[in-house]
């Protein structure tokens, strides 16, 4: 009965591929993102360049309207309330200048030379110069050694160390200063004895020779 009845047609489903559409959308998004980034970086670059130009103009305008005038620098020096000085030491012997027992001088009369006289320092310096190197004419000793080095020491100053001054002027100034400082605390005989032996006594051959030359007018 139903043998020849035709079977209803089965509806066929049409599957439409969506891949081409998705690809187009992705391309559009990528294109839009690239253009946006390019525009953003272009804006930032333009802003930076504009800022640099603006700052340059402002700085140039400031220097056109103003100038920098240097001021004289005033240096303030604060001096300490005290100074430290080395103890007086004999330039020749290097011994300490601490007081020692003086040898008795008996009844010998020592010529009085006042340390306050302006020429006393020069007289003592000249005598030391004469006694130590015959005023620079000695051919042996520290005087000759220093001259061989192109230096100077005609006063026997720090002879135990073989010390030499760069110039004769510096040597003379140093010895004068030593004599001056010594005369402020002791007399002429003690100064000379201390220079020669390190012992600040009031009687020694070094001082006796000075007074003899002084009396004869050779100093």
C-alpha positions in Angstrom: 0.0 0.0 0.0 2.7 2.5 0.9 5.3 0.9 -1.2 5.4 3.6 -3.8 4.8 6.4 -1.5 7.7 8.7 -2.0 9.8 9.5 1.1 9.7 13.1 2.2 12.8 14.9 1.2 15.3 15.4 3.9 16.1 19.0 4.5 19.8 19.6 3.8 21.6 22.0 6.1 23.8 24.6 4.4 26.9 25.3 6.4 28.3 28.7 5.5 32.0 29.1 6.5 32.6 32.2 8.6 36.4 32.2 8.4 36.7 34.8 5.6 34.6 37.3 7.6 36.6 36.8 10.8 39.9 37.3 8.9 38.6 40.6 7.5 37.6 41.8 10.9 41.0 40.9 12.4 42.8 42.7 9.6 40.7 45.8 10.2 41.4 45.7 13.9 45.2 45.3 13.3 45.2 48.1 10.7 43.3 50.4 13.1 45.7 49.5 16.0 48.8 50.2 14.0 47.4 53.6 12.8 46.5 54.5 16.3 49.9 53.7 17.6 51.6 55.6 14.8 49.4 58.6 15.5 50.1 58.4 19.3 53.9 58.3 18.9 53.8 61.1 16.3 51.9 63.2 18.8 54.4 62.4 21.6 57.4 63.2 19.4 55.9 66.5 18.3 55.1 67.4 21.9 58.8 66.6 22.9 60.2 68.7 20.1 57.9 71.5 20.8 58.8 71.5 24.5 62.5 71.6 23.7 62.1 74.5 21.3 59.9 76.3 23.8 62.5 75.9 26.6 65.3 77.0 24.3 63.4 80.1 23.5 62.6 80.9 27.1 66.3 80.4 28.2 67.5 82.5 25.3 65.1 85.2 26.2 66.1 85.1 29.9 69.8 85.6 29.0 68.9 88.4 26.6 67.2 90.2 29.4 69.7 89.3 32.2 73.4 88.8 32.7 75.4 87.0 35.3 77.9 89.2 37.2 80.5 87.3 39.2 81.0 88.6 42.8 84.3 88.8 44.6 84.6 85.8 47.0 85.5 86.8 50.6 87.4 84.0 52.3 86.8 83.8 56.1 89.6 82.2 58.1 89.0 81.2 61.7 92.2 81.0 63.7 92.4 78.5 66.6 92.8 80.0 70.1 96.3 78.5 70.3 99.2 77.3 68.2 101.5 74.3 68.7 105.3 75.0 68.4 108.1 72.6 68.6 110.4 72.8 71.6 113.6 74.7 71.1 116.3 72.2 70.2 119.9 72.8 69.4 120.3 72.9 65.6 123.7 71.2 65.8 123.5 68.6 68.6 119.8 67.9 68.3 119.6 67.7 72.1 116.6 68.8 74.1 116.5 72.4 75.3 115.3 71.4 78.8 117.3 73.4 81.4 120.5 71.7 82.6 122.8 72.4 85.4 125.2 75.2 84.4 128.8 74.9 85.0 130.2 77.5 87.5 131.7 80.5 85.7 133.9 81.6 88.7 134.7 85.2 88.8 135.0 85.6 85.0 133.2 88.7 83.8 131.0 88.1 80.7 130.5 91.1 78.5 126.9 92.1 78.6 125.1 92.1 75.2 121.5 93.2 75.4 119.2 91.0 73.3 117.0 94.0 72.7 119.5 95.7 70.5 118.4 95.5 66.9 121.8 94.3 65.6 122.3 91.5 68.2 120.5 88.9 66.1 122.6 89.9 63.0 125.7 89.7 65.1 125.0 86.2 66.4 123.9 85.0 63.0 127.1 86.4 61.5 129.2 84.8 64.2 127.6 81.4 63.6 128.2 81.8 59.9 131.9 82.5 60.6 132.3 79.8 63.2 130.6 77.0 61.2 132.0 77.6 57.6 134.2 80.7 57.7 131.3 82.5 56.1 130.9 79.9 53.4 134.6 79.5 52.5 135.2 76.2 54.1 136.1 73.5 51.6 135.1 70.5 53.9 132.2 69.6 56.0 128.5 70.2 55.6 129.1 73.4 53.6 131.1 71.6 50.9 128.6 68.7 50.9 125.6 70.9 50.3 127.4 73.0 47.7 128.2 69.8 45.7 124.4 69.1 45.6 123.7 72.6 44.4 122.2 73.5 47.8 123.4 75.4 50.9 124.1 75.1 54.6 126.9 77.4 55.8 125.6 77.5 59.4 125.9 73.9 60.6 122.2 73.8 61.1 121.0 70.2 61.7 124.5 69.1 60.7 123.9 65.7 62.3 121.2 65.0 59.7 123.3 66.2 56.8 120.5 68.8 56.2 120.8 71.2 53.2 118.7 74.2 52.4 117.5 74.9 48.9 119.1 78.4 49.0 121.5 80.4 51.1 118.8 83.0 51.8 116.5 80.4 53.3 119.3 79.1 55.5 120.1 82.6 56.8 116.4 83.4 57.5 116.0 80.1 59.4 119.0 80.6 61.6 118.0 84.2 62.3 114.5 83.1 63.4 116.0 80.4 65.7 118.3 83.0 67.3 115.5 85.4 67.7 113.2 82.9 69.4 116.0 81.7 71.7 116.9 85.3 72.8 113.3 85.8 73.9 113.7 83.2 76.7 117.5 83.3 77.5 120.6 85.4 77.2 123.3 85.5 74.5 125.8 83.1 76.1 123.1 80.5 76.7 121.8 80.9 73.2 125.3 80.3 71.7 126.1 77.4 74.0 122.8 75.8 73.2 123.3 76.3 69.5 126.7 74.6 69.6 126.2 71.9 72.2 122.4 71.7 73.1 123.2 72.7 76.7 122.0 76.2 77.5 124.8 77.1 79.9 126.3 80.6 80.3 129.9 79.5 79.7 131.3 77.6 76.8 134.2 78.0 74.3 131.7 78.8 71.5 130.3 81.8 73.5 133.8 82.9 74.7 135.0 83.1 71.1 132.0 85.3 70.2 132.7 87.8 73.0 136.4 87.9 72.1 135.6 88.8 68.4 133.0 91.3 69.6 135.5 93.1 71.8 138.1 93.2 69.1 135.6 94.7 66.7 135.7 91.8 64.2 132.0 91.2 64.4 
